[in-house]
Structure formats: C-alpha cells, structure tokens
C-alpha cells in the first residue's frame, strides 16, 4: 500500500488552519454575552449618522465630544454573540440616560423606545428616564451573531448627546433591574432623609416653636424633593407623567430651591431683606414662573443660564450673611458656614464634571443634605440656647416674683390695717346712739360693700322737739367715696349750726362741695322733724324718695320731692315740702343700695319687694322691720352686695 504524498497533507492542514482563522476573526470582532451575568459593552461600537458613513465611536463619551454636532439622527451598532444554552434567564440591556430620544432594535426588530422621533410623531425628548429594555428570548439567535442597534435623536446643543453617561450593560435582566433599583434607591434615600427633616419641621411649625426658621427649612426640604423626584424612574413607572410636565416641575422647583436657602439663612441669623435681596427674589421667582408655562426647550436652557448667573449673587449674599454672623459671634454661623462650604465644594465639582463630560454625579445633593442637617442642628442649637436663657430668666423672674409677692403681701397687710382703721373711723362718724327726743324712735342700718363706703346718715337734735335728719349717698365705694362722705358730713354739721332749713342746707352744701368733687357725685335728703307742729319739712338732691307710713290709714306713700345732684350746678335752689304727721306714723329713708341689691342673674330687689316687706311689718317694732329688710336683701343678693346699703326707720310716738 502506498502512502499519500506529503504535499497533499500539507495542503489539507493549511486549509483547516485557514478556516479556523476565518471563523476566529469573525467572532473575535463580536462581544460574547454571558446570559447568567451582565457584560459591559465597552468596545466594538460603530455610529452611523443618517445619510453618513459609519465610524468607530466611544459609548462613554457624548456625541458632541466626538464631532457629531446637533442636530444628529443616527444609530449605535454592535454585534453580539449569545452562546447555545437550553435555558436563559430573562435578558435585557441597560443604557443609563440617553440624550434625547432613542429606539432599541435587536436583529432589526424594535424592542423598546423612549421619546418620539419626527416626522412620524411630534418630537418629544426625555433625558431624565434611565433606559432599561427587556430583550425577548425569541428574538435572540443562539450560537450566532446578533445585531444590536440603538437609534438616537440628538438636537439640544446644551447636552452631550447620545450614549454618554456610562458603558451599556447587557445580560441578566434581574441583575440589571437590581442595579437600577440600587441607583434609584441611593437617590431615594437622600429624598427620604429630606422628607424626614421636613416632617420634623412640620411638627415645630404646628406647635409654633421658632416658626419662621423652621418654616423656611420646611420649604427648602419640599423644594428639594420636588427638584430631585422627577429624576427618579419610579416617577415614570408608577405615574406615567408626560415628559414636558415633569420638565416643568423639575425646572420650577430647581429654580426656587436655592432661594429657600437664602430665606432660611436670613431667618436663622434674623437679618432683614434690603432692596438687593428683594430684587433677587423677584428675579428668581420670575424665572420659576416662566418655567411653569409650556415653552420651547431652548428657551428653558436660556433661562437656566440666567438662573445660574443669579446663583452667583445668591451665593454672595448667603456667604456675606454667614461671615457677618461669624463676626458677630453667633454660634449658628459656624454650623451654616461648614454646610455652605461643603455645598460650594460639591457644586464646583459637579459643574466641572458636567462641563467637561456631562456626567454629573450629583454631589450637590449630598452637599444640600449636609447643609439641611446642619441647618436643623443650628436651629435646634439656637432653640436650646433660647431655652437655656429662658430657664435662667424664668428662675430670675420667679425670684423677682417671690420678692415682689412678699412686698405685695406686706403692703396688702398694711393696706388692710389702714382700711380697718378707716372703717372704724367711718363707723365712729355715724351716730352711735338713737336721738334722745322722747317722741322719736329711730333704727338705722349701714353695710358697706367694702370695708369703707360712700353712704352716710346723720342727725342733729336742735332742741327737745326738733330733729334735723340727713342721709346721703356718694357714687362708687371704697376709700375715695368714704373720704367724700366724711367731708359731706362735716359740711352738714357746719351748715346746720347756721340754718336748720332743709332747702337752704342743701343749697349751701351744693355750693361748698362743687370744688372738691371730680368724677363722683352726691345724692342726699334732708328733713326737719318739728314735734311742736307735728310736721316734717323735707328737701332732696336726687335721692330715692322716702316712704311715709300713715298710722291712721295704714298705707305707705312715697314722698316725691325733686332736686338736682349735689355739686352738679352751683346756682341751684332746692325746694322743700311740708308733710304733716301724727303719732304712730313712720318714715323710711334709704340709699339705692337697698333696691339695687341683685342676684347672680342681675334680678334687682326693687321698690316693689321693699314696699311689700314694709307692709308686712308695719305693725312690728322698728327693730324687727330692720331685721326683716336686712334678711330679705341679703338672701336676694346671695350674701354678695354690689353697693353700699343704708336705711333708717323713724317712728313718731
């Protein structure tokens, strides 16, 4: 048997090597996918703009940075190899955020999209939503190359464009979901911390404890949440908000949030706004108001530029107030100074990263969180200081109150002694015994509302057949009324030495007391009992009419005699009446404290009840009449007199 020529074997071996090299070159240009895990798609991407040539592209850098300037409509393309397997877990691809709208295809089939492309629909971008697309297993070619195409529409020159935030990941859909939830959860945790700070401030605002500072801190947390919440995928997943609406909310809350920090800072330091601050507030609120309308996106970016410029002034005002507070040695300033310092550093880093790569890592939100926490600490510290100062002041006040109370007790005791002495003196000014005229029986009663009062009665025995009687009531009660009543008594005694005519006595008294009466006034009755003529002459100065009981008829009759209040007018002529009487007749004189005794429901005792009591006791001894009247008015007024009570019962024998 002959062996094959060596040349033929060499040719066959070379052919096998060539085939293996071909297949290796084909599959080496594709990225193998591990369906059980996730694989980063770092290399192998081509980008084909519409009506353009395909070229290599980096997916971790924006389109504008790779000379694809907007408007750009094109596709990212890559070939992937899924191995043969009996079972695949659910597959997916994670693109992070894409600017501005995109469609995802696998093997030429549309799998998912975000936003709308023209001309088939009105152009609607959405660069907030993180793209996570599910890949149906039926579309995957196992053991073969698979074509992945991501069509993008990039129009806004202010953004990097296309795939830029991170390298796409492909593979196990559950792991991709977990990654997305982890990223959202980190931001959600920050938001929930702000919710917690806000809820704590709500409690302080409700109980009105440091309301102003806590209220502005509450506003800051609310506007921060309103600013960051639109960036959460859960906003779209559960609420399906229209992107332009979300964009409005985002821009409005973003614009106002730094303004709340200015208000918070000034409220903590208790500084007032001036013209510059008011102008800045008006400017920022105007930007926020314009953002609330449906305006073109390019206009929103112009407004964003103006807003960022205003932030420079806002930052200056905040830092100036912090420095001023530090110079004033306010402890709160150190907390806020650290907070604003950290916020500024975080903001500068974010701005630099955003301007160089567009991949904002949102360090600013952590700076805001630190600032909010330090603001809450600052407010709590100030509250603690205030409580400490209040505690010291309270103890000092308690000591002062105790000293003052002891002083008041001592002065009150001294005043009580003086009032008791005044009461004793006033009682001594009243007649201490009945008249010695045999044919007159008199029973008098006097009960001051306070220790001293303004009621007065007195008499002068002219001779053994004549008695000059006087009763008066000074408005009010207490020391002032008692002093005036004492002067009136002195006046009565002095005038009675010169005249016993009741009308002349009141006229003279009216002229003499006009000078020392201020807000008080005096009512009075003066009567002369002449037993030789069996008649009584009486004159009145607006005093309640006395009652005359006629023994012969058994009836009571009021003695109606008119006259002006004492001290009201200097030139008033008081007239008098002459009333005849007989043995057994009685005369009842009283002040208005008797008829105006009242119950708690302000029901007056009144003249009808008084006259009824007099009728029932007309045949009793005058002392019994006095006790009956006292019992009735005491019971009616529930043992609490609202005015001085005086009355005199005179019986002719």
C-alpha positions in Angstrom: 0.0 0.0 0.0 1.4 3.4 -1.0 1.3 6.4 1.3 -0.2 9.7 0.2 2.2 12.3 -0.9 3.4 14.7 1.7 2.3 17.7 -0.3 -1.3 16.7 -0.2 -1.3 16.5 3.6 0.4 19.9 3.8 -2.4 21.4 1.6 -5.2 19.9 3.7 -3.6 21.1 7.0 -3.2 24.6 5.7 -6.9 24.7 4.6 -8.1 23.7 8.1 -5.9 26.4 9.7 -7.3 29.0 7.2 -10.9 28.1 8.1 -10.2 28.3 11.8 -8.5 31.6 11.4 -11.5 32.9 9.4 -14.1 31.9 12.0 -11.9 33.2 14.8 -11.6 36.6 13.0 -15.3 36.8 12.6 -16.3 36.0 16.2 -13.3 37.9 17.7 -14.9 41.1 16.4 -18.2 40.4 18.3 -18.7 40.6 22.1 -19.7 37.3 23.7 -22.7 37.6 26.1 -22.9 35.7 29.4 -26.7 35.2 29.8 -26.2 34.4 33.5 -24.5 37.7 34.3 -24.1 41.2 32.9 -21.4 42.2 30.4 -20.2 45.8 29.8 -20.3 46.7 26.1 -17.1 48.8 26.1 -15.7 48.3 22.7 -16.8 47.5 19.2 -19.4 50.2 18.6 -20.0 52.0 15.3 -22.1 55.1 14.8 -23.9 55.7 11.5 -25.5 59.1 11.2 -28.4 59.5 8.8 -27.0 59.9 5.3 -23.5 59.5 6.6 -20.7 57.0 6.8 -20.2 54.5 9.7 -17.3 55.1 12.1 -15.9 53.8 15.4 -17.3 55.6 18.5 -16.9 55.5 22.2 -20.1 55.0 24.2 -18.8 56.6 27.4 -18.4 60.0 25.7 -21.1 62.2 24.2 -21.7 62.7 20.5 -20.7 66.4 20.6 -17.4 65.5 22.1 -16.7 63.2 19.1 -17.6 65.8 16.5 -21.2 64.8 15.9 -22.8 68.2 16.4 -26.6 68.5 16.7 -29.0 68.1 15.1 -27.9 64.4 14.8 -30.0 61.4 13.9 -28.1 58.2 13.8 -27.5 54.7 15.2 -25.1 53.0 17.5 -24.4 49.5 16.2 -22.6 46.4 17.6 -22.7 42.7 17.0 -23.1 40.3 20.0 -22.8 36.6 20.3 -25.2 34.6 22.6 -24.0 31.0 23.2 -26.1 27.9 22.8 -28.0 27.0 26.0 -31.2 25.1 26.9 -32.2 27.8 29.5 -31.7 31.6 29.6 -32.8 33.9 32.4 -34.6 37.0 31.2 -32.2 39.2 29.1 -32.0 42.9 29.0 -29.8 45.9 28.2 -29.2 49.0 30.4 -28.2 52.2 28.7 -28.5 54.7 31.6 -29.8 58.1 30.4 -29.8 58.8 26.7 -30.0 62.3 25.1 -32.5 62.9 23.9 -34.8 60.2 22.4 -33.9 56.6 21.4 -35.2 53.4 19.9 -33.6 50.0 20.6 -33.5 47.2 18.0 -32.2 43.7 18.1 -31.8 41.8 14.8 -33.8 44.6 13.1 -36.8 44.3 15.4 -37.9 47.3 17.6 -37.8 46.2 21.2 -38.3 49.5 23.1 -38.2 53.3 22.8 -38.2 56.5 24.9 -39.4 59.7 23.4 -40.7 60.3 19.9 -38.9 60.9 16.6 -40.0 63.2 13.8 -41.5 63.1 11.3 -43.8 60.2 12.4 -44.7 61.9 15.6 -44.1 65.2 17.3 -40.6 65.3 18.6 -40.5 64.6 22.4 -37.2 64.2 24.2 -36.8 62.5 27.5 -33.3 62.6 29.1 -34.5 62.0 32.6 -35.5 58.4 32.3 -32.9 55.7 32.6 -33.3 53.2 29.8 -33.6 49.5 30.8 -35.0 47.4 27.9 -36.2 43.8 28.1 -34.9 41.6 25.3 -37.4 38.8 24.4 -35.7 35.4 24.1 -37.5 34.7 20.9 -35.5 37.5 19.2 -32.1 36.2 20.2 -30.2 34.0 17.8 -28.4 31.5 20.0 -25.0 30.4 18.7 -25.0 33.2 16.1 -24.1 36.8 15.8 -26.9 39.2 16.8 -27.2 42.8 15.6 -27.8 45.5 18.2 -28.8 48.9 17.1 -29.7 52.0 19.2 -31.2 54.8 17.2 -30.9 58.2 18.8 -32.2 61.6 18.0 -29.9 64.4 19.4 -31.0 68.0 18.9 -30.1 70.1 22.0 -26.6 71.7 21.8 -26.5 72.2 25.6 -26.3 68.5 26.2 -23.5 65.9 25.3 -25.9 63.8 23.2 -26.4 60.1 22.7 -25.0 57.4 24.9 -22.5 59.2 27.3 -23.2 58.6 31.0 -21.9 55.1 31.2 -21.0 52.0 29.2 -24.1 50.0 28.4 -24.6 46.7 30.2 -26.3 43.6 28.7 -27.2 40.2 30.1 -29.2 39.0 33.1 -32.3 41.3 33.3 -32.8 40.7 37.0 -29.2 41.9 37.7 -29.8 45.0 35.6 -33.0 45.7 37.4 -31.2 45.4 40.7 -28.5 47.8 39.5 -31.2 50.3 38.5 -33.0 50.0 41.8 -29.7 50.4 43.7 -29.1 53.7 41.8 -32.6 54.9 42.3 -32.6 53.7 45.9 -29.5 55.8 46.7 -31.2 59.0 45.4 -34.5 57.9 47.1 -32.7 57.6 50.4 -31.5 61.2 50.1 -35.0 62.3 49.3 -36.4 60.3 52.2 -33.9 62.0 54.5 -35.2 65.3 53.3 -38.7 64.1 53.9 -37.7 63.3 57.5 -36.2 66.7 58.0 -39.3 68.3 56.5 -41.7 66.2 58.7 -39.7 67.3 61.8 -40.1 70.9 60.8 -43.8 70.5 60.3 -44.1 69.5 64.0 -42.2 72.6 65.0 -44.3 74.8 62.8 -47.5 73.4 64.1 -46.5 74.0 67.7 -45.3 77.5 66.7 -41.8 77.0 68.1 -39.3 79.1 66.1 -41.9 79.1 63.4 -40.0 81.3 60.9 -36.8 79.4 60.6 -38.5 76.0 60.8 -40.9 77.1 58.1 -38.2 78.1 55.7 -36.3 74.9 56.4 -39.5 73.0 55.7 -39.8 74.9 52.4 -36.2 74.0 51.5 -36.9 70.3 52.0 -40.2 70.5 50.0 -38.5 72.2 47.0 -35.5 69.9 47.2 -37.8 66.8 47.0 -39.8 68.5 44.1 -36.5 69.1 42.3 -35.0 65.6 42.7 -38.1 63.5 42.5 -38.6 63.9 38.7 -35.2 62.2 38.2 -36.5 59.0 39.8 -37.6 56.2 37.4 -40.4 55.4 39.8 -41.9 58.8 38.8 -42.5 57.4 35.3 -43.0 53.7 36.2 -46.0 54.4 38.5 -47.4 57.8 37.4 -46.6 57.8 33.7 -46.1 61.6 33.6 -45.8 63.4 30.3 -42.1 64.5 30.0 -42.8 68.2 29.4 -44.9 68.3 32.5 -42.1 66.6 34.5 -39.6 69.0 33.0 -41.7 72.0 34.2 -41.9 70.6 37.7 -38.1 70.0 37.7 -37.2 73.5 36.4 -39.7 75.3 38.8 -38.5 73.5 41.9 -34.9 73.7 40.9 -35.2 77.5 40.4 -36.8 78.2 43.7 -34.9 75.7 45.9 -31.7 77.9 46.3 -34.0 80.8 47.1 -35.4 78.9 50.1 -31.8 78.5 51.4 -31.4 82.3 51.3 -34.6 82.8 53.2 -33.5 80.1 55.7 -30.1 81.7 56.2 -31.5 85.2 56.8 -34.2 83.8 59.2 -31.7 81.9 61.3 -29.5 85.0 61.6 -32.5 87.3 62.0 -31.4 89.6 59.2 -33.8 91.7 57.2 -34.1 91.9 53.4 -33.0 95.0 51.6 -33.6 96.2 48.1 -31.0 93.9 46.6 -32.4 90.8 48.2 -36.0 91.7 47.2 -34.8 92.3 43.6 -33.1 88.9 43.5 -36.1 87.1 44.9 -38.3 88.8 42.3 -35.9 87.8 39.5 -35.7 84.1 40.5 -39.5 83.9 41.1 -40.0 85.3 37.6 -37.8 82.6 36.1 -39.7 80.0 38.0 -43.0 81.4 36.8 -41.9 81.3 33.1 -40.7 77.7 33.6 -44.2 76.8 34.7 -45.6 77.5 31.2 -45.2 75.3 28.1 -42.2 77.0 26.4 -39.6 75.7 23.9 -36.8 73.7 25.4 -34.1 76.0 24.1 -35.7 78.9 26.0 -35.6 76.8 29.2 -31.8 76.5 28.7 -31.5 80.2 28.2 -33.4 80.7 31.5 -31.2 78.2 33.1 -28.2 80.3 32.1 -29.7 83.4 33.7 -30.6 81.4 36.8 -27.1 80.2 37.2 -25.8 83.8 37.0 -28.3 84.8 39.7 -26.9 81.9 41.8 -23.6 83.7 41.9 -25.3 86.7 43.6 -27.3 84.5 45.9 -24.2 82.7 46.9 -22.5 86.0 47.6 -25.4 87.2 49.8 -25.5 83.9 51.7 -21.8 83.8 52.4 -21.8 87.5 53.3 -24.5 86.9 55.9 -22.6 83.9 57.2 -19.4 85.9 57.5 -21.2 88.7 59.2 -22.8 86.3 61.7 -19.4 84.8 62.4 -18.0 88.3 63.1 -21.0 88.8 65.5 -20.0 85.5 67.1 -23.3 83.8 66.5 -22.8 80.1 67.1 -25.3 79.2 64.3 -23.0 80.8 61.8 -20.3 78.1 62.3 -22.8 75.3 61.5 -24.1 77.0 58.4 -20.6 78.1 57.4 -19.5 74.5 57.3 -22.7 73.5 55.5 -22.4 76.1 52.8 -18.7 75.4 52.4 -19.3 71.7 51.7 -22.2 72.6 49.4 -20.0 75.0 47.4 -17.2 72.4 47.0 -19.8 69.8 45.9 -21.3 72.3 43.5 -18.0 73.3 41.9 -17.1 69.6 41.4 -20.4 68.9 39.8 -20.1 71.9 37.5 -16.6 71.0 36.4 -17.6 67.4 35.7 -20.7 68.5 33.9 -18.9 71.0 31.7 -16.1 68.5 30.8 -18.0 65.3 30.3 -21.7 65.9 31.0 -21.6 63.0 33.5 -23.0 64.9 36.5 -22.5 62.7 39.6 -24.9 64.9 41.7 -22.5 65.5 44.6 -24.5 68.7 45.1 -27.5 66.8 46.6 -25.2 65.4 49.3 -24.0 68.9 49.9 -27.6 70.0 50.3 -28.2 67.1 52.7 -25.3 68.1 54.8 -26.5 71.7 54.8 -30.0 70.8 55.7 -28.8 68.6 58.6 -26.5 71.4 59.8 -29.4 73.9 59.5 -31.6 71.7 61.6 -28.8 71.3 64.1 -28.3 75.1 64.0 -32.0 75.7 64.7 -32.0 73.1 67.4 -28.9 74.7 69.0 -30.5 78.1 68.9 -33.6 76.7 70.4 -31.6 75.0 73.2 -29.8 78.3 73.8 -33.1 80.2 74.0 -34.5 77.6 76.3 -31.4 77.9 78.5 -31.7 81.6 78.6 -35.4 81.3 79.3 -34.7 78.9 82.1 -32.3 81.4 83.6 -34.7 84.2 83.1 -37.6 82.1 84.5 -35.6 81.4 87.6 -34.7 85.1 87.9 -38.3 86.0 87.3 -39.5 83.5 89.9 -37.2 85.0 92.4 -38.3 88.5 91.5 -41.9 87.5 91.6 -41.4 85.9 95.0 -39.8 89.1 96.3 -42.5 91.2 94.7 -45.2 88.9 96.1 -43.8 89.2 99.6 -43.7 93.0 99.1 -47.3 93.0 97.9 -48.4 90.8 100.8 -46.7 93.2 103.2 -48.3 96.2 101.5 -51.6 94.5 101.4 -51.4 93.7 105.1 -50.6 97.4 105.7 -53.4 98.4 103.5 -55.8 96.1 105.3 -54.7 97.7 108.6 -55.3 101.1 107.1 -58.7 100.1 105.7 -59.7 98.5 109.0 -58.7 101.7 110.8 -60.6 103.8 108.1 -63.7 101.5 108.6 -63.5 102.0 112.4 -63.2 105.8 111.9 -66.1 105.9 109.4 -68.3 103.9 111.8 -67.4 106.4 114.5 -68.5 109.2 112.2 -72.0 107.7 112.2 -74.3 108.3 115.2 -73.6 105.7 117.8 -76.9 106.1 119.6 -80.5 106.9 118.9 -81.8 110.5 119.4 -82.8 111.5 123.0 -86.0 113.1 121.9 -88.7 111.0 123.6 -91.3 111.1 120.8 -88.9 109.8 118.1 -87.8 106.2 117.9 -85.1 105.5 115.3 -83.5 102.3 114.0 -80.6 102.7 111.5 -78.5 100.1 109.5 -75.3 100.6 107.5 -73.5 97.8 105.5 -70.6 99.0 103.3 -69.8 96.9 100.2 -66.1 97.1 101.0 -64.6 97.9 104.4 -65.4 101.5 103.8 -68.2 103.0 101.7 -69.9 106.2 100.5 -73.2 106.1 102.3 -73.9 108.5 105.2 -76.6 109.3 107.6 -76.6 111.8 110.5 -78.9 113.9 112.6 -78.7 117.0 114.8 -81.0 117.4 117.9 -81.9 121.1 117.5 -83.9 121.0 120.8 -86.2 118.6 122.6 -88.9 118.9 119.9 -86.9 119.3 116.7 -84.6 116.8 114.9 -82.7 117.6 111.8 -82.1 114.4 109.8 -79.7 113.9 106.9 -78.9 110.9 104.6 -76.5 110.9 101.6 -75.0 108.5 99.0 -71.7 109.2 97.3 -71.3 107.3 94.0 -68.9 104.4 94.0 -67.5 102.7 97.0 -64.2 102.3 98.7 -61.7 104.9 100.1 -62.5 107.7 97.7 -66.2 107.6 98.4 -65.6 107.3 102.1 -63.4 110.4 102.1 -66.1 112.4 100.2 -68.8 111.2 102.5 -66.7 112.3 105.5 -66.4 115.8 104.0 -70.1 115.8 103.3 -70.8 115.0 107.0 -68.5 117.8 108.1 -70.3 120.2 105.7 -73.7 119.1 107.1 -72.7 119.7 110.7 -71.1 123.1 109.9 -74.1 124.4 107.9 -76.6 123.1 110.5 -75.0 125.4 113.0 -76.3 128.4 110.9 -79.5 127.0 109.5 -82.0 124.2 110.1 -84.0 124.8 106.9 -83.5 121.7 104.7 -83.6 123.5 101.4 -81.0 126.1 102.5 -78.8 123.3 103.9 -78.7 121.5 100.5 -78.3 124.7 98.6 -75.3 125.8 100.8 -73.8 122.3 100.7 -74.2 122.2 96.9 -72.1 125.4 96.5 -69.4 124.4 99.0 -68.7 120.8 97.7 -68.7 121.8 94.0 -64.9 122.4 94.2 -63.7 119.1 95.6 -66.0 116.7 93.6 -64.3 115.2 90.5 -66.0 112.2 88.9 -68.1 111.5 91.9 -71.5 112.9 92.7 -73.7 113.0 95.7 -77.4 112.4 96.3 -79.0 113.4 99.6 -82.2 114.0 101.5 -82.5 116.5 104.4 -85.6 116.6 106.7 -86.6 118.6 109.8 -89.0 116.9 112.2 -90.9 119.5 114.2 -92.8 117.8 117.0 -94.4 121.1 118.2 -96.1 121.5 114.8 -96.4 117.8 114.1 -94.9 118.3 110.6 -91.8 117.4 108.6 -90.1 119.7 106.1 -88.0 117.8 103.5 -85.7 118.7 100.6 -84.0 116.3 98.2 -81.0 116.3 96.0 -81.9 113.5 93.5 -82.1 110.9 96.4 -84.5 108.0 96.4 -87.9 109.1 97.7 -88.6 108.0 101.3 -91.8 106.3 102.4 -94.4 107.8 104.8 -96.5 105.3 106.7 -99.7 106.9 108.0 -101.0 105.1 111.0 -104.5 106.4 110.5 -104.9 104.9 107.1 -102.4 102.1 107.4 -100.9 102.9 104.0 -97.5 103.7 102.7 -97.0 106.7 100.5 -93.7 107.8 98.7 -92.7 111.4 99.4 -91.9 112.7 95.9 -89.6 115.7 96.2 -87.3 116.7 93.3 -83.8 118.3 93.3 -80.5 118.2 91.4 -77.5 116.2 92.3 -75.1 117.9 94.7 -72.2 119.5 93.0 -73.7 119.5 89.6 -74.6 123.1 89.4 -73.6 125.9 91.8 -76.7 128.0 91.5 -79.5 125.5 92.1 -82.3 126.4 94.5 -83.5 123.4 96.4 -87.2 123.5 97.2 -88.9 121.7 100.2 -92.1 120.1 101.1 -94.0 120.1 104.4 -95.6 116.8 105.4 -97.9 116.6 108.5 -97.7 113.6 110.7 -99.3 112.1 113.7 -98.5 109.7 116.5 -97.7 106.2 115.1 -96.5 107.5 111.7 -93.3 106.1 110.3 -90.8 107.5 107.8 -88.4 105.1 105.9 -85.2 106.7 104.4 -82.8 104.6 102.3 -80.0 104.6 99.7 -80.2 102.9 96.3 -78.1 100.0 97.5 -81.3 98.6 99.1 -83.4 98.5 96.0 -80.5 97.6 93.7 -79.4 94.5 95.6 -79.2 91.9 92.8 -78.9 88.2 92.3 -76.3 86.5 90.0 -78.7 86.8 87.1 -78.9 90.5 87.8 -82.5 90.5 89.1 -83.0 93.6 91.3 -84.6 93.5 94.7 -86.6 96.6 93.7 -89.0 99.0 95.3 -92.0 96.6 95.0 -90.3 94.0 97.2 -89.2 96.7 99.6 -92.7 98.1 99.9 -94.1 94.6 100.3 -91.7 93.9 103.2 -92.7 97.3 104.9 -96.4 96.4 104.5 -95.9 93.0 106.2 -94.0 94.5 109.2 -95.9 97.8 109.6 -97.3 96.7 112.9 -94.0 95.4 114.2 -91.3 97.1 116.2 -88.9 99.2 114.1 -86.0 96.9 115.1 -88.0 93.9 113.7 -88.6 95.9 110.5 -84.9 96.5 110.2 -84.0 92.8 110.6 -86.7 91.7 108.1 -85.3 94.1 105.4 -81.7 93.0 106.1 -82.7 89.3 105.8 -84.5 89.8 102.5 -81.9 91.8 100.7 -79.1 89.6 102.0 -80.9 86.5 100.7 -81.8 88.1 97.4 -78.2 89.2 96.7 -76.8 85.8 97.8 -74.7 87.4 100.5 -72.8 89.5 98.0 -73.7 93.2 98.0 -72.9 95.1 94.8 -73.2 98.5 96.5 -73.3 100.1 100.0 -76.5 99.5 101.9 -78.0 102.1 104.3 -81.5 102.7 105.6 -83.1 104.5 108.6 -86.6 103.8 110.0 -88.1 106.7 112.1 -91.3 106.3 114.2 -93.3 109.2 115.7 -94.5 108.3 119.3 
